[in-house]
Structures are given as structure tokens and as C-alpha cells.
């Protein structure tokens, strides 16, 4: 099945293998929702890495080591 991110609230993803195309805000929220809905696996396809704003000093250090 193919779903648009706007349709995921009503999708049954339990035990499904999910591929999210895009790593923007909608893609990240869709991946999080798929995990919450007990998907078997979740993969995100993106053209390039996205940089996240560090939430704490430890996370900032880990990012800088990358």
C-alpha cells in the first residue's frame, strides 16, 4: 500500500515494513508514527543527511565527532 503522510493517522501499520520517502518534517513525523503504530521495520530514504539542532551538550559533542 502507498499512503500520503496525511493518511497515516488511519492506516494500520502493525507488523508492516514501512519505507518513508523524504527526511523533512513530514517524513520524520511519519517515521515516528510508524514506530508508534508497531510497524515491523521503518526505513527513511533521503537525498542527504539532515542536521538536527542539538538538545543538550552531550548530544552536541556526539554530533561534532561525526
PDBQT receptor file of N, H, CA, C and O in Angstrom, charges set to zero:
ATOM      1  N   UNK A   1       0.844  -1.179   0.000  1.00  0.00    +0.000 N 
ATOM      2  CA  UNK A   1       0.000   0.000   0.000  1.00  0.00    +0.000 C 
ATOM      3  C   UNK A   1       0.889   1.242   0.000  1.00  0.00    +0.000 C 
ATOM      4  O   UNK A   1       1.996   1.235   0.538  1.00  0.00    +0.000 OA
ATOM      5  N   UNK A   2       0.392   2.278  -0.598  1.00  0.00    +0.000 N 
ATOM      6  H   UNK A   2      -0.507   2.284  -1.036  1.00  0.00    +0.000 HD
ATOM      7  CA  UNK A   2       1.081   3.560  -0.602  1.00  0.00    +0.000 C 
ATOM      8  C   UNK A   2       0.174   4.565   0.096  1.00  0.00    +0.000 C 
ATOM      9  O   UNK A   2      -1.006   4.693  -0.231  1.00  0.00    +0.000 OA
ATOM     10  N   UNK A   3       0.751   5.280   1.072  1.00  0.00    +0.000 N 
ATOM     11  H   UNK A   3       1.710   5.176   1.338  1.00  0.00    +0.000 HD
ATOM     12  CA  UNK A   3      -0.009   6.282   1.815  1.00  0.00    +0.000 C 
ATOM     13  C   UNK A   3       0.689   7.628   1.726  1.00  0.00    +0.000 C 
ATOM     14  O   UNK A   3       1.918   7.696   1.721  1.00  0.00    +0.000 OA
ATOM     15  N   UNK A   4      -0.072   8.673   1.658  1.00  0.00    +0.000 N 
ATOM     16  H   UNK A   4      -1.071   8.618   1.663  1.00  0.00    +0.000 HD
ATOM     17  CA  UNK A   4       0.449  10.032   1.832  1.00  0.00    +0.000 C 
ATOM     18  C   UNK A   4       0.523  10.266   3.333  1.00  0.00    +0.000 C 
ATOM     19  O   UNK A   4      -0.245   9.671   4.089  1.00  0.00    +0.000 OA
ATOM     20  N   UNK A   5       1.422  11.112   3.770  1.00  0.00    +0.000 N 
ATOM     21  H   UNK A   5       2.046  11.596   3.157  1.00  0.00    +0.000 HD
ATOM     22  CA  UNK A   5       1.582  11.345   5.216  1.00  0.00    +0.000 C 
ATOM     23  C   UNK A   5       0.281  11.812   5.866  1.00  0.00    +0.000 C 
ATOM     24  O   UNK A   5       0.070  11.567   7.054  1.00  0.00    +0.000 OA
ATOM     25  N   UNK A   6      -0.587  12.472   5.119  1.00  0.00    +0.000 N 
ATOM     26  H   UNK A   6      -0.416  12.671   4.154  1.00  0.00    +0.000 HD
ATOM     27  CA  UNK A   6      -1.861  12.944   5.681  1.00  0.00    +0.000 C 
ATOM     28  C   UNK A   6      -2.836  11.805   5.947  1.00  0.00    +0.000 C 
ATOM     29  O   UNK A   6      -3.842  12.009   6.627  1.00  0.00    +0.000 OA
ATOM     30  N   UNK A   7      -2.562  10.608   5.425  1.00  0.00    +0.000 N 
ATOM     31  H   UNK A   7      -1.745  10.442   4.873  1.00  0.00    +0.000 HD
ATOM     32  CA  UNK A   7      -3.451   9.455   5.595  1.00  0.00    +0.000 C 
ATOM     33  C   UNK A   7      -2.992   8.491   6.682  1.00  0.00    +0.000 C 
ATOM     34  O   UNK A   7      -3.683   7.511   6.961  1.00  0.00    +0.000 OA
ATOM     35  N   UNK A   8      -1.854   8.745   7.296  1.00  0.00    +0.000 N 
ATOM     36  H   UNK A   8      -1.293   9.541   7.069  1.00  0.00    +0.000 HD
ATOM     37  CA  UNK A   8      -1.276   7.762   8.215  1.00  0.00    +0.000 C 
ATOM     38  C   UNK A   8      -2.008   7.617   9.539  1.00  0.00    +0.000 C 
ATOM     39  O   UNK A   8      -1.897   6.576  10.187  1.00  0.00    +0.000 OA
ATOM     40  N   UNK A   9      -2.749   8.628   9.954  1.00  0.00    +0.000 N 
ATOM     41  H   UNK A   9      -2.839   9.474   9.428  1.00  0.00    +0.000 HD
ATOM     42  CA  UNK A   9      -3.471   8.525  11.228  1.00  0.00    +0.000 C 
ATOM     43  C   UNK A   9      -4.420   7.333  11.235  1.00  0.00    +0.000 C 
ATOM     44  O   UNK A   9      -4.642   6.722  12.281  1.00  0.00    +0.000 OA
ATOM     45  N   UNK A  10      -4.982   6.998  10.076  1.00  0.00    +0.000 N 
ATOM     46  H   UNK A  10      -4.802   7.494   9.226  1.00  0.00    +0.000 HD
ATOM     47  CA  UNK A  10      -5.982   5.928   9.994  1.00  0.00    +0.000 C 
ATOM     48  C   UNK A  10      -5.424   4.637   9.389  1.00  0.00    +0.000 C 
ATOM     49  O   UNK A  10      -6.170   3.680   9.183  1.00  0.00    +0.000 OA
ATOM     50  N   UNK A  11      -4.125   4.604   9.105  1.00  0.00    +0.000 N 
ATOM     51  H   UNK A  11      -3.518   5.382   9.273  1.00  0.00    +0.000 HD
ATOM     52  CA  UNK A  11      -3.516   3.415   8.499  1.00  0.00    +0.000 C 
ATOM     53  C   UNK A  11      -3.139   2.397   9.575  1.00  0.00    +0.000 C 
ATOM     54  O   UNK A  11      -2.628   2.760  10.635  1.00  0.00    +0.000 OA
ATOM     55  N   UNK A  12      -3.396   1.123   9.291  1.00  0.00    +0.000 N 
ATOM     56  H   UNK A  12      -3.811   0.828   8.430  1.00  0.00    +0.000 HD
ATOM     57  CA  UNK A  12      -2.976   0.042  10.184  1.00  0.00    +0.000 C 
ATOM     58  C   UNK A  12      -1.573  -0.385   9.756  1.00  0.00    +0.000 C 
ATOM     59  O   UNK A  12      -1.414  -1.043   8.728  1.00  0.00    +0.000 OA
ATOM     60  N   UNK A  13      -0.566  -0.018  10.529  1.00  0.00    +0.000 N 
ATOM     61  H   UNK A  13      -0.695   0.517  11.364  1.00  0.00    +0.000 HD
ATOM     62  CA  UNK A  13       0.824  -0.321  10.186  1.00  0.00    +0.000 C 
ATOM     63  C   UNK A  13       1.415  -1.435  11.034  1.00  0.00    +0.000 C 
ATOM     64  O   UNK A  13       2.604  -1.734  10.921  1.00  0.00    +0.000 OA
ATOM     65  N   UNK A  14       0.616  -2.042  11.868  1.00  0.00    +0.000 N 
ATOM     66  H   UNK A  14      -0.350  -1.800  11.960  1.00  0.00    +0.000 HD
ATOM     67  CA  UNK A  14       1.091  -3.111  12.745  1.00  0.00    +0.000 C 
ATOM     68  C   UNK A  14       1.704  -4.246  11.938  1.00  0.00    +0.000 C 
ATOM     69  O   UNK A  14       1.047  -4.838  11.082  1.00  0.00    +0.000 OA
ATOM     70  N   UNK A  15       2.972  -4.544  12.219  1.00  0.00    +0.000 N 
ATOM     71  H   UNK A  15       3.506  -4.063  12.915  1.00  0.00    +0.000 HD
ATOM     72  CA  UNK A  15       3.658  -5.640  11.564  1.00  0.00    +0.000 C 
ATOM     73  C   UNK A  15       4.074  -5.379  10.126  1.00  0.00    +0.000 C 
ATOM     74  O   UNK A  15       4.578  -6.282   9.460  1.00  0.00    +0.000 OA
ATOM     75  N   UNK A  16       3.874  -4.161   9.635  1.00  0.00    +0.000 N 
ATOM     76  H   UNK A  16       3.464  -3.427  10.177  1.00  0.00    +0.000 HD
ATOM     77  CA  UNK A  16       4.210  -3.834   8.247  1.00  0.00    +0.000 C 
ATOM     78  C   UNK A  16       5.647  -3.324   8.143  1.00  0.00    +0.000 C 
ATOM     79  O   UNK A  16       6.186  -2.759   9.095  1.00  0.00    +0.000 OA
ATOM     80  N   UNK A  17       6.253  -3.528   6.983  1.00  0.00    +0.000 N 
ATOM     81  H   UNK A  17       5.815  -3.986   6.210  1.00  0.00    +0.000 HD
ATOM     82  CA  UNK A  17       7.552  -2.928   6.665  1.00  0.00    +0.000 C 
ATOM     83  C   UNK A  17       7.260  -1.588   6.004  1.00  0.00    +0.000 C 
ATOM     84  O   UNK A  17       6.568  -1.538   4.987  1.00  0.00    +0.000 OA
ATOM     85  N   UNK A  18       7.777  -0.509   6.568  1.00  0.00    +0.000 N 
ATOM     86  H   UNK A  18       8.339  -0.550   7.394  1.00  0.00    +0.000 HD
ATOM     87  CA  UNK A  18       7.446   0.842   6.116  1.00  0.00    +0.000 C 
ATOM     88  C   UNK A  18       8.686   1.519   5.545  1.00  0.00    +0.000 C 
ATOM     89  O   UNK A  18       9.770   1.461   6.126  1.00  0.00    +0.000 OA
ATOM     90  N   UNK A  19       8.503   2.165   4.393  1.00  0.00    +0.000 N 
ATOM     91  H   UNK A  19       7.623   2.212   3.921  1.00  0.00    +0.000 HD
ATOM     92  CA  UNK A  19       9.550   2.984   3.792  1.00  0.00    +0.000 C 
ATOM     93  C   UNK A  19       9.001   4.396   3.679  1.00  0.00    +0.000 C 
ATOM     94  O   UNK A  19       7.953   4.618   3.072  1.00  0.00    +0.000 OA
ATOM     95  N   UNK A  20       9.714   5.350   4.265  1.00  0.00    +0.000 N 
ATOM     96  H   UNK A  20      10.566   5.170   4.758  1.00  0.00    +0.000 HD
ATOM     97  CA  UNK A  20       9.336   6.762   4.206  1.00  0.00    +0.000 C 
ATOM     98  C   UNK A  20      10.265   7.436   3.210  1.00  0.00    +0.000 C 
ATOM     99  O   UNK A  20      11.487   7.341   3.328  1.00  0.00    +0.000 OA
ATOM    100  N   UNK A  21       9.686   8.115   2.232  1.00  0.00    +0.000 N 
ATOM    101  H   UNK A  21       8.694   8.192   2.136  1.00  0.00    +0.000 HD
ATOM    102  CA  UNK A  21      10.494   8.812   1.225  1.00  0.00    +0.000 C 
ATOM    103  C   UNK A  21      10.549  10.283   1.612  1.00  0.00    +0.000 C 
ATOM    104  O   UNK A  21       9.542  10.990   1.586  1.00  0.00    +0.000 OA
ATOM    105  N   UNK A  22      11.756  10.726   1.972  1.00  0.00    +0.000 N 
ATOM    106  H   UNK A  22      12.574  10.152   1.993  1.00  0.00    +0.000 HD
ATOM    107  CA  UNK A  22      11.961  12.110   2.380  1.00  0.00    +0.000 C 
ATOM    108  C   UNK A  22      12.229  12.205   3.871  1.00  0.00    +0.000 C 
ATOM    109  O   UNK A  22      11.631  11.489   4.674  1.00  0.00    +0.000 OA
ATOM    110  N   UNK A  23      13.139  13.102   4.228  1.00  0.00    +0.000 N 
ATOM    111  H   UNK A  23      13.625  13.684   3.576  1.00  0.00    +0.000 HD
ATOM    112  CA  UNK A  23      13.501  13.242   5.641  1.00  0.00    +0.000 C 
ATOM    113  C   UNK A  23      13.206  14.638   6.170  1.00  0.00    +0.000 C 
ATOM    114  O   UNK A  23      13.841  15.099   7.119  1.00  0.00    +0.000 OA
ATOM    115  N   UNK A  24      12.242  15.303   5.553  1.00  0.00    +0.000 N 
ATOM    116  H   UNK A  24      11.727  14.929   4.782  1.00  0.00    +0.000 HD
ATOM    117  CA  UNK A  24      11.792  16.595   6.066  1.00  0.00    +0.000 C 
ATOM    118  C   UNK A  24      10.894  16.389   7.274  1.00  0.00    +0.000 C 
ATOM    119  O   UNK A  24      10.817  15.287   7.816  1.00  0.00    +0.000 OA
ATOM    120  N   UNK A  25      10.227  17.434   7.689  1.00  0.00    +0.000 N 
ATOM    121  H   UNK A  25      10.290  18.329   7.248  1.00  0.00    +0.000 HD
ATOM    122  CA  UNK A  25       9.380  17.362   8.885  1.00  0.00    +0.000 C 
ATOM    123  C   UNK A  25       8.307  16.287   8.755  1.00  0.00    +0.000 C 
ATOM    124  O   UNK A  25       8.096  15.513   9.689  1.00  0.00    +0.000 OA
ATOM    125  N   UNK A  26       7.627  16.226   7.613  1.00  0.00    +0.000 N 
ATOM    126  H   UNK A  26       7.798  16.855   6.855  1.00  0.00    +0.000 HD
ATOM    127  CA  UNK A  26       6.576  15.213   7.426  1.00  0.00    +0.000 C 
ATOM    128  C   UNK A  26       7.161  13.806   7.423  1.00  0.00    +0.000 C 
ATOM    129  O   UNK A  26       6.558  12.883   7.972  1.00  0.00    +0.000 OA
ATOM    130  N   UNK A  27       8.318  13.637   6.816  1.00  0.00    +0.000 N 
ATOM    131  H   UNK A  27       8.807  14.386   6.371  1.00  0.00    +0.000 HD
ATOM    132  CA  UNK A  27       8.957  12.323   6.782  1.00  0.00    +0.000 C 
ATOM    133  C   UNK A  27       9.338  11.831   8.156  1.00  0.00    +0.000 C 
ATOM    134  O   UNK A  27       9.107  10.672   8.499  1.00  0.00    +0.000 OA
ATOM    135  N   UNK A  28       9.923  12.717   8.944  1.00  0.00    +0.000 N 
ATOM    136  H   UNK A  28      10.111  13.659   8.665  1.00  0.00    +0.000 HD
ATOM    137  CA  UNK A  28      10.329  12.342  10.305  1.00  0.00    +0.000 C 
ATOM    138  C   UNK A  28       9.107  12.025  11.157  1.00  0.00    +0.000 C 
ATOM    139  O   UNK A  28       9.112  11.048  11.907  1.00  0.00    +0.000 OA
ATOM    140  N   UNK A  29       8.059  12.842  11.049  1.00  0.00    +0.000 N 
ATOM    141  H   UNK A  29       8.056  13.635  10.440  1.00  0.00    +0.000 HD
ATOM    142  CA  UNK A  29       6.832  12.570  11.800  1.00  0.00    +0.000 C 
ATOM    143  C   UNK A  29       6.182  11.261  11.348  1.00  0.00    +0.000 C 
ATOM    144  O   UNK A  29       5.638  10.523  12.170  1.00  0.00    +0.000 OA
ATOM    145  N   UNK A  30       6.235  10.972  10.055  1.00  0.00    +0.000 N 
ATOM    146  H   UNK A  30       6.677  11.571   9.387  1.00  0.00    +0.000 HD
ATOM    147  CA  UNK A  30       5.668   9.722   9.544  1.00  0.00    +0.000 C 
ATOM    148  C   UNK A  30       6.428   8.510  10.066  1.00  0.00    +0.000 C 
ATOM    149  O   UNK A  30       5.822   7.503  10.433  1.00  0.00    +0.000 OA
ATOM    150  N   UNK A  31       7.751   8.607  10.100  1.00  0.00    +0.000 N 
ATOM    151  H   UNK A  31       8.243   9.425   9.802  1.00  0.00    +0.000 HD
ATOM    152  CA  UNK A  31       8.560   7.507  10.634  1.00  0.00    +0.000 C 
ATOM    153  C   UNK A  31       8.263   7.296  12.114  1.00  0.00    +0.000 C 
ATOM    154  O   UNK A  31       8.124   6.160  12.567  1.00  0.00    +0.000 OA
ATOM    155  N   UNK A  32       8.168   8.384  12.863  1.00  0.00    +0.000 N 
ATOM    156  H   UNK A  32       8.281   9.307  12.495  1.00  0.00    +0.000 HD
ATOM    157  CA  UNK A  32       7.852   8.282  14.292  1.00  0.00    +0.000 C 
ATOM    158  C   UNK A  32       6.482   7.638  14.493  1.00  0.00    +0.000 C 
ATOM    159  O   UNK A  32       6.322   6.793  15.374  1.00  0.00    +0.000 OA
ATOM    160  N   UNK A  33       5.506   8.023  13.697  1.00  0.00    +0.000 N 
ATOM    161  H   UNK A  33       5.636   8.709  12.981  1.00  0.00    +0.000 HD
ATOM    162  CA  UNK A  33       4.161   7.456  13.813  1.00  0.00    +0.000 C 
ATOM    163  C   UNK A  33       4.166   5.970  13.462  1.00  0.00    +0.000 C 
ATOM    164  O   UNK A  33       3.483   5.177  14.110  1.00  0.00    +0.000 OA
ATOM    165  N   UNK A  34       4.936   5.587  12.437  1.00  0.00    +0.000 N 
ATOM    166  H   UNK A  34       5.491   6.230  11.910  1.00  0.00    +0.000 HD
ATOM    167  CA  UNK A  34       5.013   4.173  12.056  1.00  0.00    +0.000 C 
ATOM    168  C   UNK A  34       5.589   3.332  13.196  1.00  0.00    +0.000 C 
ATOM    169  O   UNK A  34       5.114   2.226  13.455  1.00  0.00    +0.000 OA
ATOM    170  N   UNK A  35       6.604   3.853  13.871  1.00  0.00    +0.000 N 
ATOM    171  H   UNK A  35       6.990   4.751  13.660  1.00  0.00    +0.000 HD
ATOM    172  CA  UNK A  35       7.178   3.152  15.026  1.00  0.00    +0.000 C 
ATOM    173  C   UNK A  35       6.132   3.041  16.125  1.00  0.00    +0.000 C 
ATOM    174  O   UNK A  35       5.966   1.981  16.727  1.00  0.00    +0.000 OA
ATOM    175  N   UNK A  36       5.434   4.130  16.384  1.00  0.00    +0.000 N 
ATOM    176  H   UNK A  36       5.569   4.992  15.895  1.00  0.00    +0.000 HD
ATOM    177  CA  UNK A  36       4.382   4.151  17.422  1.00  0.00    +0.000 C 
ATOM    178  C   UNK A  36       3.267   3.159  17.089  1.00  0.00    +0.000 C 
ATOM    179  O   UNK A  36       2.680   2.560  17.990  1.00  0.00    +0.000 OA
ATOM    180  N   UNK A  37       2.975   2.984  15.800  1.00  0.00    +0.000 N 
ATOM    181  H   UNK A  37       3.452   3.471  15.068  1.00  0.00    +0.000 HD
ATOM    182  CA  UNK A  37       1.907   2.072  15.373  1.00  0.00    +0.000 C 
ATOM    183  C   UNK A  37       2.407   0.640  15.196  1.00  0.00    +0.000 C 
ATOM    184  O   UNK A  37       1.734  -0.184  14.577  1.00  0.00    +0.000 OA
ATOM    185  N   UNK A  38       3.589   0.347  15.740  1.00  0.00    +0.000 N 
ATOM    186  H   UNK A  38       4.136   1.017  16.243  1.00  0.00    +0.000 HD
ATOM    187  CA  UNK A  38       4.129  -1.013  15.809  1.00  0.00    +0.000 C 
ATOM    188  C   UNK A  38       4.470  -1.604  14.439  1.00  0.00    +0.000 C 
ATOM    189  O   UNK A  38       4.235  -2.787  14.197  1.00  0.00    +0.000 OA
ATOM    190  N   UNK A  39       5.022  -0.783  13.546  1.00  0.00    +0.000 N 
ATOM    191  H   UNK A  39       5.213   0.179  13.743  1.00  0.00    +0.000 HD
ATOM    192  CA  UNK A  39       5.496  -1.302  12.265  1.00  0.00    +0.000 C 
ATOM    193  C   UNK A  39       6.651  -2.272  12.518  1.00  0.00    +0.000 C 
ATOM    194  O   UNK A  39       7.415  -2.102  13.468  1.00  0.00    +0.000 OA
ATOM    195  N   UNK A  40       6.770  -3.286  11.664  1.00  0.00    +0.000 N 
ATOM    196  H   UNK A  40       6.149  -3.423  10.893  1.00  0.00    +0.000 HD
ATOM    197  CA  UNK A  40       7.847  -4.265  11.813  1.00  0.00    +0.000 C 
ATOM    198  C   UNK A  40       9.206  -3.599  11.635  1.00  0.00    +0.000 C 
ATOM    199  O   UNK A  40      10.132  -3.844  12.408  1.00  0.00    +0.000 OA
ATOM    200  N   UNK A  41       9.319  -2.753  10.607  1.00  0.00    +0.000 N 
ATOM    201  H   UNK A  41       8.567  -2.554   9.979  1.00  0.00    +0.000 HD
ATOM    202  CA  UNK A  41      10.554  -2.011  10.362  1.00  0.00    +0.000 C 
ATOM    203  C   UNK A  41      10.202  -0.687   9.704  1.00  0.00    +0.000 C 
ATOM    204  O   UNK A  41       9.171  -0.560   9.044  1.00  0.00    +0.000 OA
ATOM    205  N   UNK A  42      11.080   0.302   9.894  1.00  0.00    +0.000 N 
ATOM    206  H   UNK A  42      11.917   0.199  10.430  1.00  0.00    +0.000 HD
ATOM    207  CA  UNK A  42      10.877   1.622   9.304  1.00  0.00    +0.000 C 
ATOM    208  C   UNK A  42      12.200   2.072   8.697  1.00  0.00    +0.000 C 
ATOM    209  O   UNK A  42      13.219   2.122   9.386  1.00  0.00    +0.000 OA
ATOM    210  N   UNK A  43      12.183   2.398   7.410  1.00  0.00    +0.000 N 
ATOM    211  H   UNK A  43      11.356   2.357   6.850  1.00  0.00    +0.000 HD
ATOM    212  CA  UNK A  43      13.370   2.891   6.709  1.00  0.00    +0.000 C 
ATOM    213  C   UNK A  43      13.038   4.254   6.122  1.00  0.00    +0.000 C 
ATOM    214  O   UNK A  43      11.947   4.458   5.588  1.00  0.00    +0.000 OA
ATOM    215  N   UNK A  44      13.978   5.184   6.220  1.00  0.00    +0.000 N 
ATOM    216  H   UNK A  44      14.864   5.018   6.654  1.00  0.00    +0.000 HD
ATOM    217  CA  UNK A  44      13.796   6.526   5.677  1.00  0.00    +0.000 C 
ATOM    218  C   UNK A  44      14.785   6.711   4.530  1.00  0.00    +0.000 C 
ATOM    219  O   UNK A  44      15.992   6.541   4.705  1.00  0.00    +0.000 OA
ATOM    220  N   UNK A  45      14.265   7.062   3.356  1.00  0.00    +0.000 N 
ATOM    221  H   UNK A  45      13.284   7.200   3.213  1.00  0.00    +0.000 HD
ATOM    222  CA  UNK A  45      15.094   7.340   2.190  1.00  0.00    +0.000 C 
ATOM    223  C   UNK A  45      15.228   8.851   2.041  1.00  0.00    +0.000 C 
ATOM    224  O   UNK A  45      14.230   9.572   2.024  1.00  0.00    +0.000 OA
ATOM    225  N   UNK A  46      16.470   9.326   1.935  1.00  0.00    +0.000 N 
ATOM    226  H   UNK A  46      17.280   8.740   1.949  1.00  0.00    +0.000 HD
ATOM    227  CA  UNK A  46      16.706  10.764   1.827  1.00  0.00    +0.000 C 
ATOM    228  C   UNK A  46      17.873  11.025   0.891  1.00  0.00    +0.000 C 
ATOM    229  O   UNK A  46      18.750  10.175   0.740  1.00  0.00    +0.000 OA
ATOM    230  N   UNK A  47      17.890  12.184   0.265  1.00  0.00    +0.000 N 
ATOM    231  H   UNK A  47      17.177  12.874   0.387  1.00  0.00    +0.000 HD
ATOM    232  CA  UNK A  47      18.986  12.551  -0.631  1.00  0.00    +0.000 C 
ATOM    233  C   UNK A  47      20.259  12.847   0.130  1.00  0.00    +0.000 C 
ATOM    234  O   UNK A  47      21.350  12.557  -0.360  1.00  0.00    +0.000 OA
ATOM    235  N   UNK A  48      20.146  13.426   1.334  1.00  0.00    +0.000 N 
ATOM    236  H   UNK A  48      19.259  13.662   1.732  1.00  0.00    +0.000 HD
ATOM    237  CA  UNK A  48      21.327  13.768   2.119  1.00  0.00    +0.000 C 
ATOM    238  C   UNK A  48      20.959  13.810   3.599  1.00  0.00    +0.000 C 
ATOM    239  O   UNK A  48      19.787  13.876   3.968  1.00  0.00    +0.000 OA
ATOM    240  N   UNK A  49      21.995  13.770   4.435  1.00  0.00    +0.000 N 
ATOM    241  H   UNK A  49      22.948  13.716   4.136  1.00  0.00    +0.000 HD
ATOM    242  CA  UNK A  49      21.772  13.827   5.881  1.00  0.00    +0.000 C 
ATOM    243  C   UNK A  49      21.171  15.169   6.267  1.00  0.00    +0.000 C 
ATOM    244  O   UNK A  49      21.488  16.202   5.676  1.00  0.00    +0.000 OA
ATOM    245  N   UNK A  50      20.313  15.138   7.250  1.00  0.00    +0.000 N 
ATOM    246  H   UNK A  50      20.055  14.300   7.730  1.00  0.00    +0.000 HD
ATOM    247  CA  UNK A  50      19.764  16.370   7.827  1.00  0.00    +0.000 C 
ATOM    248  C   UNK A  50      20.485  16.639   9.138  1.00  0.00    +0.000 C 
ATOM    249  O   UNK A  50      20.776  15.706   9.886  1.00  0.00    +0.000 OA
ATOM    250  N   UNK A  51      20.771  17.877   9.419  1.00  0.00    +0.000 N 
ATOM    251  H   UNK A  51      20.534  18.635   8.811  1.00  0.00    +0.000 HD
ATOM    252  CA  UNK A  51      21.377  18.240  10.694  1.00  0.00    +0.000 C 
ATOM    253  C   UNK A  51      20.282  18.608  11.665  1.00  0.00    +0.000 C 
ATOM    254  O   UNK A  51      19.387  19.391  11.348  1.00  0.00    +0.000 OA
ATOM    255  N   UNK A  52      20.361  18.040  12.844  1.00  0.00    +0.000 N 
ATOM    256  H   UNK A  52      21.089  17.404  13.102  1.00  0.00    +0.000 HD
ATOM    257  CA  UNK A  52      19.402  18.324  13.899  1.00  0.00    +0.000 C 
ATOM    258  C   UNK A  52      19.987  19.340  14.862  1.00  0.00    +0.000 C 
ATOM    259  O   UNK A  52      21.199  19.388  15.073  1.00  0.00    +0.000 OA
ATOM    260  N   UNK A  53      19.130  20.138  15.433  1.00  0.00    +0.000 N 
ATOM    261  H   UNK A  53      18.145  20.100  15.261  1.00  0.00    +0.000 HD
ATOM    262  CA  UNK A  53      19.592  21.074  16.451  1.00  0.00    +0.000 C 
ATOM    263  C   UNK A  53      19.828  20.280  17.733  1.00  0.00    +0.000 C 
ATOM    264  O   UNK A  53      18.914  19.618  18.225  1.00  0.00    +0.000 OA
ATOM    265  N   UNK A  54      21.043  20.337  18.280  1.00  0.00    +0.000 N 
ATOM    266  H   UNK A  54      21.785  20.874  17.880  1.00  0.00    +0.000 HD
ATOM    267  CA  UNK A  54      21.336  19.572  19.500  1.00  0.00    +0.000 C 
ATOM    268  C   UNK A  54      20.410  19.962  20.648  1.00  0.00    +0.000 C 
ATOM    269  O   UNK A  54      20.088  21.135  20.839  1.00  0.00    +0.000 OA
ATOM    270  N   UNK A  55      19.995  18.958  21.402  1.00  0.00    +0.000 N 
ATOM    271  H   UNK A  55      20.257  18.005  21.247  1.00  0.00    +0.000 HD
ATOM    272  CA  UNK A  55      19.096  19.199  22.523  1.00  0.00    +0.000 C 
ATOM    273  C   UNK A  55      19.841  19.368  23.844  1.00  0.00    +0.000 C 
ATOM    274  O   UNK A  55      19.289  19.884  24.816  1.00  0.00    +0.000 OA
ATOM    275  N   UNK A  56      21.100  18.928  23.873  1.00  0.00    +0.000 N 
ATOM    276  H   UNK A  56      21.548  18.508  23.083  1.00  0.00    +0.000 HD
ATOM    277  CA  UNK A  56      21.891  19.095  25.085  1.00  0.00    +0.000 C 
ATOM    278  C   UNK A  56      23.376  19.036  24.726  1.00  0.00    +0.000 C 
ATOM    279  O   UNK A  56      23.728  18.702  23.595  1.00  0.00    +0.000 OA
ATOM    280  N   UNK A  57      24.224  19.351  25.660  1.00  0.00    +0.000 N 
ATOM    281  H   UNK A  57      23.938  19.622  26.579  1.00  0.00    +0.000 HD
ATOM    282  CA  UNK A  57      25.668  19.420  25.404  1.00  0.00    +0.000 C 
ATOM    283  C   UNK A  57      26.231  18.060  24.974  1.00  0.00    +0.000 C 
ATOM    284  O   UNK A  57      27.068  18.003  24.073  1.00  0.00    +0.000 OA
ATOM    285  N   UNK A  58      25.789  16.975  25.596  1.00  0.00    +0.000 N 
ATOM    286  H   UNK A  58      25.109  17.021  26.327  1.00  0.00    +0.000 HD
ATOM    287  CA  UNK A  58      26.276  15.644  25.245  1.00  0.00    +0.000 C 
ATOM    288  C   UNK A  58      25.948  15.299  23.802  1.00  0.00    +0.000 C 
ATOM    289  O   UNK A  58      26.788  14.754  23.085  1.00  0.00    +0.000 OA
ATOM    290  N   UNK A  59      24.753  15.608  23.382  1.00  0.00    +0.000 N 
ATOM    291  H   UNK A  59      24.072  16.051  23.965  1.00  0.00    +0.000 HD
ATOM    292  CA  UNK A  59      24.337  15.365  22.004  1.00  0.00    +0.000 C 
ATOM    293  C   UNK A  59      25.152  16.223  21.042  1.00  0.00    +0.000 C 
ATOM    294  O   UNK A  59      25.540  15.760  19.970  1.00  0.00    +0.000 OA
ATOM    295  N   UNK A  60      25.411  17.475  21.424  1.00  0.00    +0.000 N 
ATOM    296  H   UNK A  60      25.096  17.851  22.295  1.00  0.00    +0.000 HD
ATOM    297  CA  UNK A  60      26.221  18.379  20.611  1.00  0.00    +0.000 C 
ATOM    298  C   UNK A  60      27.621  17.806  20.407  1.00  0.00    +0.000 C 
ATOM    299  O   UNK A  60      28.163  17.872  19.304  1.00  0.00    +0.000 OA
ATOM    300  N   UNK A  61      28.201  17.253  21.449  1.00  0.00    +0.000 N 
ATOM    301  H   UNK A  61      27.761  17.200  22.345  1.00  0.00    +0.000 HD
ATOM    302  CA  UNK A  61      29.542  16.660  21.358  1.00  0.00    +0.000 C 
ATOM    303  C   UNK A  61      29.528  15.463  20.416  1.00  0.00    +0.000 C 
ATOM    304  O   UNK A  61      30.428  15.319  19.589  1.00  0.00    +0.000 OA
ATOM    305  N   UNK A  62      28.523  14.609  20.531  1.00  0.00    +0.000 N 
ATOM    306  H   UNK A  62      27.792  14.726  21.203  1.00  0.00    +0.000 HD
ATOM    307  CA  UNK A  62      28.435  13.447  19.650  1.00  0.00    +0.000 C 
ATOM    308  C   UNK A  62      28.301  13.867  18.186  1.00  0.00    +0.000 C 
ATOM    309  O   UNK A  62      28.904  13.247  17.309  1.00  0.00    +0.000 OA
ATOM    310  N   UNK A  63      27.532  14.894  17.919  1.00  0.00    +0.000 N 
ATOM    311  H   UNK A  63      27.043  15.398  18.631  1.00  0.00    +0.000 HD
ATOM    312  CA  UNK A  63      27.396  15.378  16.552  1.00  0.00    +0.000 C 
ATOM    313  C   UNK A  63      28.713  15.930  16.023  1.00  0.00    +0.000 C 
ATOM    314  O   UNK A  63      29.055  15.715  14.860  1.00  0.00    +0.000 OA
ATOM    315  N   UNK A  64      29.446  16.634  16.863  1.00  0.00    +0.000 N 
ATOM    316  H   UNK A  64      29.168  16.809  17.808  1.00  0.00    +0.000 HD
ATOM    317  CA  UNK A  64      30.687  17.223  16.402  1.00  0.00    +0.000 C 
ATOM    318  C   UNK A  64      31.759  16.162  16.125  1.00  0.00    +0.000 C 
ATOM    319  O   UNK A  64      32.694  16.411  15.365  1.00  0.00    +0.000 OA
ATOM    320  N   UNK A  65      31.627  14.990  16.734  1.00  0.00    +0.000 N 
ATOM    321  H   UNK A  65      30.867  14.787  17.351  1.00  0.00    +0.000 HD
ATOM    322  CA  UNK A  65      32.557  13.898  16.500  1.00  0.00    +0.000 C 
ATOM    323  C   UNK A  65      32.278  13.145  15.202  1.00  0.00    +0.000 C 
ATOM    324  O   UNK A  65      33.106  12.360  14.740  1.00  0.00    +0.000 OA
ATOM    325  N   UNK A  66      31.131  13.385  14.632  1.00  0.00    +0.000 N 
ATOM    326  H   UNK A  66      30.458  14.023  15.007  1.00  0.00    +0.000 HD
ATOM    327  CA  UNK A  66      30.724  12.664  13.422  1.00  0.00    +0.000 C 
ATOM    328  C   UNK A  66      31.636  12.946  12.265  1.00  0.00    +0.000 C 
ATOM    329  O   UNK A  66      31.431  12.416  11.173  1.00  0.00    +0.000 OA
TER     330      UNK A  66
